[in-house]
Amino acid sequence: MSYKGIKIAALICVLLPFGGCKAEKTISKQENVVSGTRDVFAMDTYMNMTVYGANAEKALDEAEKRIFKLESELSATSDTSEIWKLDHSDGKAVEMSEDTAELIGEALDMCGKTYGCLDITVYPILKEWGFTTGEYRIPEKAKIDELLSKVGYTNVKKEGKSIKLPEDVQIDLGAVAKGYTSDEILDIMRSYDVRSAIINLGGNVQTLGKKPDGSDWKIAVRDPFQPETDMCVVETSDRSVITSGNYERFFIGDDGKRYCHIIDPVDGYPADNGYVSVTVIGSSGIVCDALSTAVFVAGTEKAPEIMRDFADYEFIVVTDDEKIHFTQGISEHFKNISSMPAEVIAFD
């Protein structure tokens, strides 16, 4: 399965228990607040959902079912999924479910809005580098150039729920799938009148409302240079906090260079454009997910344009010279706990 891997860049400050490969159900009462928590392994990562409300258990049951349904539809590596069937359709149009068609449409929209820095058609190149199997290698440039000739999100044709890919073009929704899933989970929580919840999909953190005591949630973001430690803490509510970094999934080549799993669609190589970590905070999980990848790929030169276009979203970026930059909108809710200098991004 080719999602973003086990993303641990943004973690809840209070450690949450993770079960094995199946969900565990617990319902408890703390300070007269009915709460429920659920651990799930899906989309190749550990997930935890903690909700507060009288219908906590029902909401968790429904959310768990939704996660596994989306996983079955969206996996690029499972031969029973819709994405796999599309990727092996030999140029023929394929009728998708409403979920998959909607997500492809939203992903293509974000590809356009990020000037192609996000491109869901780089999947064959990702495979060639070995990131889908763990059999890492540095491909020959001629092979990369051959695969690059097939890359381009505009090659994906969508008419309603019908999707058509040219032959040898394949897509992967790993850059948006968990963000979309977290949005869907929050819709379920609201339908059960849950007003306080925190969802952690392998590091993709989504909050609903505030904590039961009325305070904001505190989300810690990992230090990309020392991933076992935290870099900063962000206080937020009703927002997603999603990070992409070069330390999540990578290998060291024979040349001694680090190669990460985020592919630059311009040259077919792992992105190396000045950023080592990008965190996005905003109301939409899918938008935050897409932007964390796109801004990482865009790097120090191109990213400011994308950030300006998404002024309703906040960004925390870490450069390869070990500096933290963050947008003005979170300045009062941002605490640097690292040794790196941190400053507000100044747009020209």
HELIX and SHEET records of a PDB file:
HELIX    1   1 ALA A   56  LEU A   74  1                                  19    
HELIX    2   2 GLU A   82  ASP A   87  1                                   6    
HELIX    3   3 GLU A   98  LYS A  113  1                                  16    
HELIX    4   4 TYR A  123  GLU A  128  1                                   6    
HELIX    5   5 LYS A  141  LEU A  148  1                                   8    
HELIX    6   6 TYR A  153  ASN A  155  5                                   3    
HELIX    7   7 ALA A  177  SER A  191  1                                  15    
HELIX    8   8 GLY A  285  ASP A  309  1                                  25    
HELIX    9   9 GLN A  328  HIS A  333  5                                   6    
SHEET    1   A 4 ALA A  10  ILE A  12  0                                        
SHEET    2   A 4 TRP A 217  ASP A 223 -1                                        
SHEET    3   A 4 GLN A 226  THR A 236 -1                                        
SHEET    4   A 4 PHE A 334  ASN A 336 -1                                        
SHEET    1   B10 GLU A  24  GLN A  30  0                                        
SHEET    2   B10 VAL A  33  ALA A  42 -1                                        
SHEET    3   B10 THR A  45  TYR A  52 -1                                        
SHEET    4   B10 SER A 196  LEU A 201 -1                                        
SHEET    5   B10 ASN A 204  LEU A 208 -1                                        
SHEET    6   B10 SER A 240  GLY A 245 -1                                        
SHEET    7   B10 TYR A 275  GLY A 282 -1                                        
SHEET    8   B10 GLU A 314  THR A 319 -1                                        
SHEET    9   B10 LYS A 323  PHE A 326 -1                                        
SHEET   10   B10 ALA A 342  VAL A 344  1                                        
SHEET    1   C 3 VAL A  94  GLU A  95  0                                        
SHEET    2   C 3 SER A 162  LYS A 164 -1                                        
SHEET    3   C 3 LYS A 157  GLU A 159 -1                                        
SHEET    1   D 2 PHE A 250  ILE A 252  0                                        
SHEET    2   D 2 ARG A 258  CYS A 260 -1                                        
END                                                                             
